[in-house]
Amino acid sequence: MDIHEHDWMLEVHTVGPIDPDTGFSVDLSAVDRIVGDMTEGWDGGDLNVLIPEVASGSLVPTTESLARWAYMHLESRISPPARLVRVALFESPTVGSQYPAEESP
């Protein structure tokens, strides 16, 4: 089977009070490390092999499913008092999904 390649981009959106000493609400270097570890090998890689849930057949590797998977994977790893609001995953500059989805009014 041919590998269906994408150049992935993952946006991580957090909220929280801004620490008056650091000016940050979340440790961005820690978030970068977590996201980097989670997505290592994705660009040009075979997600059918790289993500155990996809390899086992319990997760279909669509942008929608992967956005939800990434959210679930990251949610508990964001240090309080900051919290994860959503992730947006793009497989190209113009195609992507976010979780949780925002509904239009």
Phi and psi restraints in degrees (range 20) as a CNS / XPLOR table:
assign (resid 1 and name C) (resid 2 and name N)
       (resid 2 and name CA) (resid 2 and name C) 1.0 -74.8 20.0 2
assign (resid 2 and name N) (resid 2 and name CA)
       (resid 2 and name C) (resid 3 and name N) 1.0 145.4 20.0 2
assign (resid 2 and name C) (resid 3 and name N)
       (resid 3 and name CA) (resid 3 and name C) 1.0 -79.2 20.0 2
assign (resid 3 and name N) (resid 3 and name CA)
       (resid 3 and name C) (resid 4 and name N) 1.0 130.2 20.0 2
assign (resid 3 and name C) (resid 4 and name N)
       (resid 4 and name CA) (resid 4 and name C) 1.0 -93.8 20.0 2
assign (resid 4 and name N) (resid 4 and name CA)
       (resid 4 and name C) (resid 5 and name N) 1.0 97.1 20.0 2
assign (resid 4 and name C) (resid 5 and name N)
       (resid 5 and name CA) (resid 5 and name C) 1.0 -87.7 20.0 2
assign (resid 5 and name N) (resid 5 and name CA)
       (resid 5 and name C) (resid 6 and name N) 1.0 148.7 20.0 2
assign (resid 5 and name C) (resid 6 and name N)
       (resid 6 and name CA) (resid 6 and name C) 1.0 -142.7 20.0 2
assign (resid 6 and name N) (resid 6 and name CA)
       (resid 6 and name C) (resid 7 and name N) 1.0 157.6 20.0 2
assign (resid 6 and name C) (resid 7 and name N)
       (resid 7 and name CA) (resid 7 and name C) 1.0 -102.2 20.0 2
assign (resid 7 and name N) (resid 7 and name CA)
       (resid 7 and name C) (resid 8 and name N) 1.0 95.6 20.0 2
assign (resid 7 and name C) (resid 8 and name N)
       (resid 8 and name CA) (resid 8 and name C) 1.0 -75.2 20.0 2
assign (resid 8 and name N) (resid 8 and name CA)
       (resid 8 and name C) (resid 9 and name N) 1.0 146.2 20.0 2
assign (resid 8 and name C) (resid 9 and name N)
       (resid 9 and name CA) (resid 9 and name C) 1.0 -135.2 20.0 2
assign (resid 9 and name N) (resid 9 and name CA)
       (resid 9 and name C) (resid 10 and name N) 1.0 128.2 20.0 2
assign (resid 9 and name C) (resid 10 and name N)
       (resid 10 and name CA) (resid 10 and name C) 1.0 -117.1 20.0 2
assign (resid 10 and name N) (resid 10 and name CA)
       (resid 10 and name C) (resid 11 and name N) 1.0 123.7 20.0 2
assign (resid 10 and name C) (resid 11 and name N)
       (resid 11 and name CA) (resid 11 and name C) 1.0 -100.8 20.0 2
assign (resid 11 and name N) (resid 11 and name CA)
       (resid 11 and name C) (resid 12 and name N) 1.0 133.6 20.0 2
assign (resid 11 and name C) (resid 12 and name N)
       (resid 12 and name CA) (resid 12 and name C) 1.0 -116.2 20.0 2
assign (resid 12 and name N) (resid 12 and name CA)
       (resid 12 and name C) (resid 13 and name N) 1.0 121.3 20.0 2
assign (resid 12 and name C) (resid 13 and name N)
       (resid 13 and name CA) (resid 13 and name C) 1.0 -111.1 20.0 2
assign (resid 13 and name N) (resid 13 and name CA)
       (resid 13 and name C) (resid 14 and name N) 1.0 123.1 20.0 2
assign (resid 13 and name C) (resid 14 and name N)
       (resid 14 and name CA) (resid 14 and name C) 1.0 -124.5 20.0 2
assign (resid 14 and name N) (resid 14 and name CA)
       (resid 14 and name C) (resid 15 and name N) 1.0 160.9 20.0 2
assign (resid 14 and name C) (resid 15 and name N)
       (resid 15 and name CA) (resid 15 and name C) 1.0 -135.4 20.0 2
assign (resid 15 and name N) (resid 15 and name CA)
       (resid 15 and name C) (resid 16 and name N) 1.0 157.1 20.0 2
assign (resid 15 and name C) (resid 16 and name N)
       (resid 16 and name CA) (resid 16 and name C) 1.0 165.6 20.0 2
assign (resid 16 and name N) (resid 16 and name CA)
       (resid 16 and name C) (resid 17 and name N) 1.0 167.4 20.0 2
assign (resid 16 and name C) (resid 17 and name N)
       (resid 17 and name CA) (resid 17 and name C) 1.0 -67.4 20.0 2
assign (resid 17 and name N) (resid 17 and name CA)
       (resid 17 and name C) (resid 18 and name N) 1.0 143.9 20.0 2
assign (resid 17 and name C) (resid 18 and name N)
       (resid 18 and name CA) (resid 18 and name C) 1.0 -82.6 20.0 2
assign (resid 18 and name N) (resid 18 and name CA)
       (resid 18 and name C) (resid 19 and name N) 1.0 125.6 20.0 2
assign (resid 18 and name C) (resid 19 and name N)
       (resid 19 and name CA) (resid 19 and name C) 1.0 -68.4 20.0 2
assign (resid 19 and name N) (resid 19 and name CA)
       (resid 19 and name C) (resid 20 and name N) 1.0 123.8 20.0 2
assign (resid 19 and name C) (resid 20 and name N)
       (resid 20 and name CA) (resid 20 and name C) 1.0 -65.2 20.0 2
assign (resid 20 and name N) (resid 20 and name CA)
       (resid 20 and name C) (resid 21 and name N) 1.0 -24.1 20.0 2
assign (resid 20 and name C) (resid 21 and name N)
       (resid 21 and name CA) (resid 21 and name C) 1.0 -82.2 20.0 2
assign (resid 21 and name N) (resid 21 and name CA)
       (resid 21 and name C) (resid 22 and name N) 1.0 -39.2 20.0 2
assign (resid 21 and name C) (resid 22 and name N)
       (resid 22 and name CA) (resid 22 and name C) 1.0 -99.5 20.0 2
assign (resid 22 and name N) (resid 22 and name CA)
       (resid 22 and name C) (resid 23 and name N) 1.0 -25.3 20.0 2
assign (resid 22 and name C) (resid 23 and name N)
       (resid 23 and name CA) (resid 23 and name C) 1.0 81.5 20.0 2
assign (resid 23 and name N) (resid 23 and name CA)
       (resid 23 and name C) (resid 24 and name N) 1.0 4.3 20.0 2
assign (resid 23 and name C) (resid 24 and name N)
       (resid 24 and name CA) (resid 24 and name C) 1.0 -113.2 20.0 2
assign (resid 24 and name N) (resid 24 and name CA)
       (resid 24 and name C) (resid 25 and name N) 1.0 154.4 20.0 2
assign (resid 24 and name C) (resid 25 and name N)
       (resid 25 and name CA) (resid 25 and name C) 1.0 -101.3 20.0 2
assign (resid 25 and name N) (resid 25 and name CA)
       (resid 25 and name C) (resid 26 and name N) 1.0 -15.3 20.0 2
assign (resid 25 and name C) (resid 26 and name N)
       (resid 26 and name CA) (resid 26 and name C) 1.0 -148.5 20.0 2
assign (resid 26 and name N) (resid 26 and name CA)
       (resid 26 and name C) (resid 27 and name N) 1.0 150.7 20.0 2
assign (resid 26 and name C) (resid 27 and name N)
       (resid 27 and name CA) (resid 27 and name C) 1.0 -76.7 20.0 2
assign (resid 27 and name N) (resid 27 and name CA)
       (resid 27 and name C) (resid 28 and name N) 1.0 98.5 20.0 2
assign (resid 27 and name C) (resid 28 and name N)
       (resid 28 and name CA) (resid 28 and name C) 1.0 -63.1 20.0 2
assign (resid 28 and name N) (resid 28 and name CA)
       (resid 28 and name C) (resid 29 and name N) 1.0 -34.2 20.0 2
assign (resid 28 and name C) (resid 29 and name N)
       (resid 29 and name CA) (resid 29 and name C) 1.0 -67.3 20.0 2
assign (resid 29 and name N) (resid 29 and name CA)
       (resid 29 and name C) (resid 30 and name N) 1.0 -35.4 20.0 2
assign (resid 29 and name C) (resid 30 and name N)
       (resid 30 and name CA) (resid 30 and name C) 1.0 -67.2 20.0 2
assign (resid 30 and name N) (resid 30 and name CA)
       (resid 30 and name C) (resid 31 and name N) 1.0 -42.2 20.0 2
assign (resid 30 and name C) (resid 31 and name N)
       (resid 31 and name CA) (resid 31 and name C) 1.0 -63.1 20.0 2
assign (resid 31 and name N) (resid 31 and name CA)
       (resid 31 and name C) (resid 32 and name N) 1.0 -43.1 20.0 2
assign (resid 31 and name C) (resid 32 and name N)
       (resid 32 and name CA) (resid 32 and name C) 1.0 -57.9 20.0 2
assign (resid 32 and name N) (resid 32 and name CA)
       (resid 32 and name C) (resid 33 and name N) 1.0 -42.9 20.0 2
assign (resid 32 and name C) (resid 33 and name N)
       (resid 33 and name CA) (resid 33 and name C) 1.0 -63.6 20.0 2
assign (resid 33 and name N) (resid 33 and name CA)
       (resid 33 and name C) (resid 34 and name N) 1.0 -46.1 20.0 2
assign (resid 33 and name C) (resid 34 and name N)
       (resid 34 and name CA) (resid 34 and name C) 1.0 -60.9 20.0 2
assign (resid 34 and name N) (resid 34 and name CA)
       (resid 34 and name C) (resid 35 and name N) 1.0 -48.1 20.0 2
assign (resid 34 and name C) (resid 35 and name N)
       (resid 35 and name CA) (resid 35 and name C) 1.0 -64.9 20.0 2
assign (resid 35 and name N) (resid 35 and name CA)
       (resid 35 and name C) (resid 36 and name N) 1.0 -41.7 20.0 2
assign (resid 35 and name C) (resid 36 and name N)
       (resid 36 and name CA) (resid 36 and name C) 1.0 -61.5 20.0 2
assign (resid 36 and name N) (resid 36 and name CA)
       (resid 36 and name C) (resid 37 and name N) 1.0 -42.8 20.0 2
assign (resid 36 and name C) (resid 37 and name N)
       (resid 37 and name CA) (resid 37 and name C) 1.0 -64.5 20.0 2
assign (resid 37 and name N) (resid 37 and name CA)
       (resid 37 and name C) (resid 38 and name N) 1.0 -40.2 20.0 2
assign (resid 37 and name C) (resid 38 and name N)
       (resid 38 and name CA) (resid 38 and name C) 1.0 -68.6 20.0 2
assign (resid 38 and name N) (resid 38 and name CA)
       (resid 38 and name C) (resid 39 and name N) 1.0 -35.9 20.0 2
assign (resid 38 and name C) (resid 39 and name N)
       (resid 39 and name CA) (resid 39 and name C) 1.0 -105.5 20.0 2
assign (resid 39 and name N) (resid 39 and name CA)
       (resid 39 and name C) (resid 40 and name N) 1.0 9.4 20.0 2
assign (resid 39 and name C) (resid 40 and name N)
       (resid 40 and name CA) (resid 40 and name C) 1.0 -56.5 20.0 2
assign (resid 40 and name N) (resid 40 and name CA)
       (resid 40 and name C) (resid 41 and name N) 1.0 127.2 20.0 2
assign (resid 40 and name C) (resid 41 and name N)
       (resid 41 and name CA) (resid 41 and name C) 1.0 86.6 20.0 2
assign (resid 41 and name N) (resid 41 and name CA)
       (resid 41 and name C) (resid 42 and name N) 1.0 -4.0 20.0 2
assign (resid 41 and name C) (resid 42 and name N)
       (resid 42 and name CA) (resid 42 and name C) 1.0 -62.4 20.0 2
assign (resid 42 and name N) (resid 42 and name CA)
       (resid 42 and name C) (resid 43 and name N) 1.0 -47.1 20.0 2
assign (resid 42 and name C) (resid 43 and name N)
       (resid 43 and name CA) (resid 43 and name C) 1.0 -64.4 20.0 2
assign (resid 43 and name N) (resid 43 and name CA)
       (resid 43 and name C) (resid 44 and name N) 1.0 115.8 20.0 2
assign (resid 43 and name C) (resid 44 and name N)
       (resid 44 and name CA) (resid 44 and name C) 1.0 76.4 20.0 2
assign (resid 44 and name N) (resid 44 and name CA)
       (resid 44 and name C) (resid 45 and name N) 1.0 1.9 20.0 2
assign (resid 44 and name C) (resid 45 and name N)
       (resid 45 and name CA) (resid 45 and name C) 1.0 -95.4 20.0 2
assign (resid 45 and name N) (resid 45 and name CA)
       (resid 45 and name C) (resid 46 and name N) 1.0 175.6 20.0 2
assign (resid 45 and name C) (resid 46 and name N)
       (resid 46 and name CA) (resid 46 and name C) 1.0 -103.5 20.0 2
assign (resid 46 and name N) (resid 46 and name CA)
       (resid 46 and name C) (resid 47 and name N) 1.0 102.3 20.0 2
assign (resid 46 and name C) (resid 47 and name N)
       (resid 47 and name CA) (resid 47 and name C) 1.0 -63.8 20.0 2
assign (resid 47 and name N) (resid 47 and name CA)
       (resid 47 and name C) (resid 48 and name N) 1.0 -20.7 20.0 2
assign (resid 47 and name C) (resid 48 and name N)
       (resid 48 and name CA) (resid 48 and name C) 1.0 -65.2 20.0 2
assign (resid 48 and name N) (resid 48 and name CA)
       (resid 48 and name C) (resid 49 and name N) 1.0 -20.3 20.0 2
assign (resid 48 and name C) (resid 49 and name N)
       (resid 49 and name CA) (resid 49 and name C) 1.0 -106.7 20.0 2
assign (resid 49 and name N) (resid 49 and name CA)
       (resid 49 and name C) (resid 50 and name N) 1.0 -38.3 20.0 2
assign (resid 49 and name C) (resid 50 and name N)
       (resid 50 and name CA) (resid 50 and name C) 1.0 -72.2 20.0 2
assign (resid 50 and name N) (resid 50 and name CA)
       (resid 50 and name C) (resid 51 and name N) 1.0 -30.0 20.0 2
assign (resid 50 and name C) (resid 51 and name N)
       (resid 51 and name CA) (resid 51 and name C) 1.0 -108.1 20.0 2
assign (resid 51 and name N) (resid 51 and name CA)
       (resid 51 and name C) (resid 52 and name N) 1.0 114.3 20.0 2
assign (resid 51 and name C) (resid 52 and name N)
       (resid 52 and name CA) (resid 52 and name C) 1.0 -55.2 20.0 2
assign (resid 52 and name N) (resid 52 and name CA)
       (resid 52 and name C) (resid 53 and name N) 1.0 -37.4 20.0 2
assign (resid 52 and name C) (resid 53 and name N)
       (resid 53 and name CA) (resid 53 and name C) 1.0 -66.5 20.0 2
assign (resid 53 and name N) (resid 53 and name CA)
       (resid 53 and name C) (resid 54 and name N) 1.0 -32.0 20.0 2
assign (resid 53 and name C) (resid 54 and name N)
       (resid 54 and name CA) (resid 54 and name C) 1.0 -73.6 20.0 2
assign (resid 54 and name N) (resid 54 and name CA)
       (resid 54 and name C) (resid 55 and name N) 1.0 -44.7 20.0 2
assign (resid 54 and name C) (resid 55 and name N)
       (resid 55 and name CA) (resid 55 and name C) 1.0 -59.6 20.0 2
assign (resid 55 and name N) (resid 55 and name CA)
       (resid 55 and name C) (resid 56 and name N) 1.0 -35.4 20.0 2
assign (resid 55 and name C) (resid 56 and name N)
       (resid 56 and name CA) (resid 56 and name C) 1.0 -81.0 20.0 2
assign (resid 56 and name N) (resid 56 and name CA)
       (resid 56 and name C) (resid 57 and name N) 1.0 -11.7 20.0 2
assign (resid 56 and name C) (resid 57 and name N)
       (resid 57 and name CA) (resid 57 and name C) 1.0 89.9 20.0 2
assign (resid 57 and name N) (resid 57 and name CA)
       (resid 57 and name C) (resid 58 and name N) 1.0 2.9 20.0 2
assign (resid 57 and name C) (resid 58 and name N)
       (resid 58 and name CA) (resid 58 and name C) 1.0 -86.4 20.0 2
assign (resid 58 and name N) (resid 58 and name CA)
       (resid 58 and name C) (resid 59 and name N) 1.0 -7.0 20.0 2
assign (resid 58 and name C) (resid 59 and name N)
       (resid 59 and name CA) (resid 59 and name C) 1.0 -138.3 20.0 2
assign (resid 59 and name N) (resid 59 and name CA)
       (resid 59 and name C) (resid 60 and name N) 1.0 127.7 20.0 2
assign (resid 59 and name C) (resid 60 and name N)
       (resid 60 and name CA) (resid 60 and name C) 1.0 -85.2 20.0 2
assign (resid 60 and name N) (resid 60 and name CA)
       (resid 60 and name C) (resid 61 and name N) 1.0 129.8 20.0 2
assign (resid 60 and name C) (resid 61 and name N)
       (resid 61 and name CA) (resid 61 and name C) 1.0 -80.7 20.0 2
assign (resid 61 and name N) (resid 61 and name CA)
       (resid 61 and name C) (resid 62 and name N) 1.0 55.1 20.0 2
assign (resid 61 and name C) (resid 62 and name N)
       (resid 62 and name CA) (resid 62 and name C) 1.0 -88.6 20.0 2
assign (resid 62 and name N) (resid 62 and name CA)
       (resid 62 and name C) (resid 63 and name N) 1.0 160.0 20.0 2
assign (resid 62 and name C) (resid 63 and name N)
       (resid 63 and name CA) (resid 63 and name C) 1.0 -58.5 20.0 2
assign (resid 63 and name N) (resid 63 and name CA)
       (resid 63 and name C) (resid 64 and name N) 1.0 -39.6 20.0 2
assign (resid 63 and name C) (resid 64 and name N)
       (resid 64 and name CA) (resid 64 and name C) 1.0 -63.1 20.0 2
assign (resid 64 and name N) (resid 64 and name CA)
       (resid 64 and name C) (resid 65 and name N) 1.0 -48.6 20.0 2
assign (resid 64 and name C) (resid 65 and name N)
       (resid 65 and name CA) (resid 65 and name C) 1.0 -65.1 20.0 2
assign (resid 65 and name N) (resid 65 and name CA)
       (resid 65 and name C) (resid 66 and name N) 1.0 -39.7 20.0 2
assign (resid 65 and name C) (resid 66 and name N)
       (resid 66 and name CA) (resid 66 and name C) 1.0 -69.2 20.0 2
assign (resid 66 and name N) (resid 66 and name CA)
       (resid 66 and name C) (resid 67 and name N) 1.0 -34.4 20.0 2
assign (resid 66 and name C) (resid 67 and name N)
       (resid 67 and name CA) (resid 67 and name C) 1.0 -63.2 20.0 2
assign (resid 67 and name N) (resid 67 and name CA)
       (resid 67 and name C) (resid 68 and name N) 1.0 -44.5 20.0 2
assign (resid 67 and name C) (resid 68 and name N)
       (resid 68 and name CA) (resid 68 and name C) 1.0 -64.3 20.0 2
assign (resid 68 and name N) (resid 68 and name CA)
       (resid 68 and name C) (resid 69 and name N) 1.0 -44.1 20.0 2
assign (resid 68 and name C) (resid 69 and name N)
       (resid 69 and name CA) (resid 69 and name C) 1.0 -58.6 20.0 2
assign (resid 69 and name N) (resid 69 and name CA)
       (resid 69 and name C) (resid 70 and name N) 1.0 -45.4 20.0 2
assign (resid 69 and name C) (resid 70 and name N)
       (resid 70 and name CA) (resid 70 and name C) 1.0 -63.1 20.0 2
assign (resid 70 and name N) (resid 70 and name CA)
       (resid 70 and name C) (resid 71 and name N) 1.0 -41.8 20.0 2
assign (resid 70 and name C) (resid 71 and name N)
       (resid 71 and name CA) (resid 71 and name C) 1.0 -59.6 20.0 2
assign (resid 71 and name N) (resid 71 and name CA)
       (resid 71 and name C) (resid 72 and name N) 1.0 -49.4 20.0 2
assign (resid 71 and name C) (resid 72 and name N)
       (resid 72 and name CA) (resid 72 and name C) 1.0 -62.4 20.0 2
assign (resid 72 and name N) (resid 72 and name CA)
       (resid 72 and name C) (resid 73 and name N) 1.0 -36.4 20.0 2
assign (resid 72 and name C) (resid 73 and name N)
       (resid 73 and name CA) (resid 73 and name C) 1.0 -69.4 20.0 2
assign (resid 73 and name N) (resid 73 and name CA)
       (resid 73 and name C) (resid 74 and name N) 1.0 -35.2 20.0 2
assign (resid 73 and name C) (resid 74 and name N)
       (resid 74 and name CA) (resid 74 and name C) 1.0 -90.4 20.0 2
assign (resid 74 and name N) (resid 74 and name CA)
       (resid 74 and name C) (resid 75 and name N) 1.0 -27.7 20.0 2
assign (resid 74 and name C) (resid 75 and name N)
       (resid 75 and name CA) (resid 75 and name C) 1.0 -51.6 20.0 2
assign (resid 75 and name N) (resid 75 and name CA)
       (resid 75 and name C) (resid 76 and name N) 1.0 -47.6 20.0 2
assign (resid 75 and name C) (resid 76 and name N)
       (resid 76 and name CA) (resid 76 and name C) 1.0 -79.8 20.0 2
assign (resid 76 and name N) (resid 76 and name CA)
       (resid 76 and name C) (resid 77 and name N) 1.0 -7.6 20.0 2
assign (resid 76 and name C) (resid 77 and name N)
       (resid 77 and name CA) (resid 77 and name C) 1.0 -96.7 20.0 2
assign (resid 77 and name N) (resid 77 and name CA)
       (resid 77 and name C) (resid 78 and name N) 1.0 -4.6 20.0 2
assign (resid 77 and name C) (resid 78 and name N)
       (resid 78 and name CA) (resid 78 and name C) 1.0 -85.3 20.0 2
assign (resid 78 and name N) (resid 78 and name CA)
       (resid 78 and name C) (resid 79 and name N) 1.0 123.3 20.0 2
assign (resid 78 and name C) (resid 79 and name N)
       (resid 79 and name CA) (resid 79 and name C) 1.0 -75.5 20.0 2
assign (resid 79 and name N) (resid 79 and name CA)
       (resid 79 and name C) (resid 80 and name N) 1.0 127.4 20.0 2
assign (resid 79 and name C) (resid 80 and name N)
       (resid 80 and name CA) (resid 80 and name C) 1.0 -61.4 20.0 2
assign (resid 80 and name N) (resid 80 and name CA)
       (resid 80 and name C) (resid 81 and name N) 1.0 152.9 20.0 2
assign (resid 80 and name C) (resid 81 and name N)
       (resid 81 and name CA) (resid 81 and name C) 1.0 -84.8 20.0 2
assign (resid 81 and name N) (resid 81 and name CA)
       (resid 81 and name C) (resid 82 and name N) 1.0 -1.5 20.0 2
assign (resid 81 and name C) (resid 82 and name N)
       (resid 82 and name CA) (resid 82 and name C) 1.0 -68.0 20.0 2
assign (resid 82 and name N) (resid 82 and name CA)
       (resid 82 and name C) (resid 83 and name N) 1.0 156.6 20.0 2
assign (resid 82 and name C) (resid 83 and name N)
       (resid 83 and name CA) (resid 83 and name C) 1.0 -144.6 20.0 2
assign (resid 83 and name N) (resid 83 and name CA)
       (resid 83 and name C) (resid 84 and name N) 1.0 152.5 20.0 2
assign (resid 83 and name C) (resid 84 and name N)
       (resid 84 and name CA) (resid 84 and name C) 1.0 -76.3 20.0 2
assign (resid 84 and name N) (resid 84 and name CA)
       (resid 84 and name C) (resid 85 and name N) 1.0 131.1 20.0 2
assign (resid 84 and name C) (resid 85 and name N)
       (resid 85 and name CA) (resid 85 and name C) 1.0 -99.2 20.0 2
assign (resid 85 and name N) (resid 85 and name CA)
       (resid 85 and name C) (resid 86 and name N) 1.0 -46.5 20.0 2
assign (resid 85 and name C) (resid 86 and name N)
       (resid 86 and name CA) (resid 86 and name C) 1.0 -167.5 20.0 2
assign (resid 86 and name N) (resid 86 and name CA)
       (resid 86 and name C) (resid 87 and name N) 1.0 163.7 20.0 2
assign (resid 86 and name C) (resid 87 and name N)
       (resid 87 and name CA) (resid 87 and name C) 1.0 -124.4 20.0 2
assign (resid 87 and name N) (resid 87 and name CA)
       (resid 87 and name C) (resid 88 and name N) 1.0 148.2 20.0 2
assign (resid 87 and name C) (resid 88 and name N)
       (resid 88 and name CA) (resid 88 and name C) 1.0 -125.0 20.0 2
assign (resid 88 and name N) (resid 88 and name CA)
       (resid 88 and name C) (resid 89 and name N) 1.0 126.9 20.0 2
assign (resid 88 and name C) (resid 89 and name N)
       (resid 89 and name CA) (resid 89 and name C) 1.0 -117.4 20.0 2
assign (resid 89 and name N) (resid 89 and name CA)
       (resid 89 and name C) (resid 90 and name N) 1.0 126.7 20.0 2
assign (resid 89 and name C) (resid 90 and name N)
       (resid 90 and name CA) (resid 90 and name C) 1.0 -116.3 20.0 2
assign (resid 90 and name N) (resid 90 and name CA)
       (resid 90 and name C) (resid 91 and name N) 1.0 134.3 20.0 2
assign (resid 90 and name C) (resid 91 and name N)
       (resid 91 and name CA) (resid 91 and name C) 1.0 -96.4 20.0 2
assign (resid 91 and name N) (resid 91 and name CA)
       (resid 91 and name C) (resid 92 and name N) 1.0 -11.2 20.0 2
assign (resid 91 and name C) (resid 92 and name N)
       (resid 92 and name CA) (resid 92 and name C) 1.0 -155.1 20.0 2
assign (resid 92 and name N) (resid 92 and name CA)
       (resid 92 and name C) (resid 93 and name N) 1.0 172.5 20.0 2
assign (resid 92 and name C) (resid 93 and name N)
       (resid 93 and name CA) (resid 93 and name C) 1.0 -60.6 20.0 2
assign (resid 93 and name N) (resid 93 and name CA)
       (resid 93 and name C) (resid 94 and name N) 1.0 -19.7 20.0 2
assign (resid 93 and name C) (resid 94 and name N)
       (resid 94 and name CA) (resid 94 and name C) 1.0 -120.2 20.0 2
assign (resid 94 and name N) (resid 94 and name CA)
       (resid 94 and name C) (resid 95 and name N) 1.0 -2.2 20.0 2
assign (resid 94 and name C) (resid 95 and name N)
       (resid 95 and name CA) (resid 95 and name C) 1.0 -126.6 20.0 2
assign (resid 95 and name N) (resid 95 and name CA)
       (resid 95 and name C) (resid 96 and name N) 1.0 124.3 20.0 2
assign (resid 95 and name C) (resid 96 and name N)
       (resid 96 and name CA) (resid 96 and name C) 1.0 -168.6 20.0 2
assign (resid 96 and name N) (resid 96 and name CA)
       (resid 96 and name C) (resid 97 and name N) 1.0 178.9 20.0 2
assign (resid 96 and name C) (resid 97 and name N)
       (resid 97 and name CA) (resid 97 and name C) 1.0 -142.5 20.0 2
assign (resid 97 and name N) (resid 97 and name CA)
       (resid 97 and name C) (resid 98 and name N) 1.0 156.6 20.0 2
assign (resid 97 and name C) (resid 98 and name N)
       (resid 98 and name CA) (resid 98 and name C) 1.0 -128.0 20.0 2
assign (resid 98 and name N) (resid 98 and name CA)
       (resid 98 and name C) (resid 99 and name N) 1.0 154.9 20.0 2
assign (resid 98 and name C) (resid 99 and name N)
       (resid 99 and name CA) (resid 99 and name C) 1.0 -139.0 20.0 2
assign (resid 99 and name N) (resid 99 and name CA)
       (resid 99 and name C) (resid 100 and name N) 1.0 133.8 20.0 2
assign (resid 99 and name C) (resid 100 and name N)
       (resid 100 and name CA) (resid 100 and name C) 1.0 -67.2 20.0 2
assign (resid 100 and name N) (resid 100 and name CA)
       (resid 100 and name C) (resid 101 and name N) 1.0 153.0 20.0 2
assign (resid 100 and name C) (resid 101 and name N)
       (resid 101 and name CA) (resid 101 and name C) 1.0 -72.7 20.0 2
assign (resid 101 and name N) (resid 101 and name CA)
       (resid 101 and name C) (resid 102 and name N) 1.0 144.6 20.0 2
assign (resid 101 and name C) (resid 102 and name N)
       (resid 102 and name CA) (resid 102 and name C) 1.0 -96.7 20.0 2
assign (resid 102 and name N) (resid 102 and name CA)
       (resid 102 and name C) (resid 103 and name N) 1.0 131.0 20.0 2
assign (resid 102 and name C) (resid 103 and name N)
       (resid 103 and name CA) (resid 103 and name C) 1.0 -88.8 20.0 2
assign (resid 103 and name N) (resid 103 and name CA)
       (resid 103 and name C) (resid 104 and name N) 1.0 144.3 20.0 2
assign (resid 103 and name C) (resid 104 and name N)
       (resid 104 and name CA) (resid 104 and name C) 1.0 -77.0 20.0 2
assign (resid 104 and name N) (resid 104 and name CA)
       (resid 104 and name C) (resid 105 and name N) 1.0 145.3 20.0 2
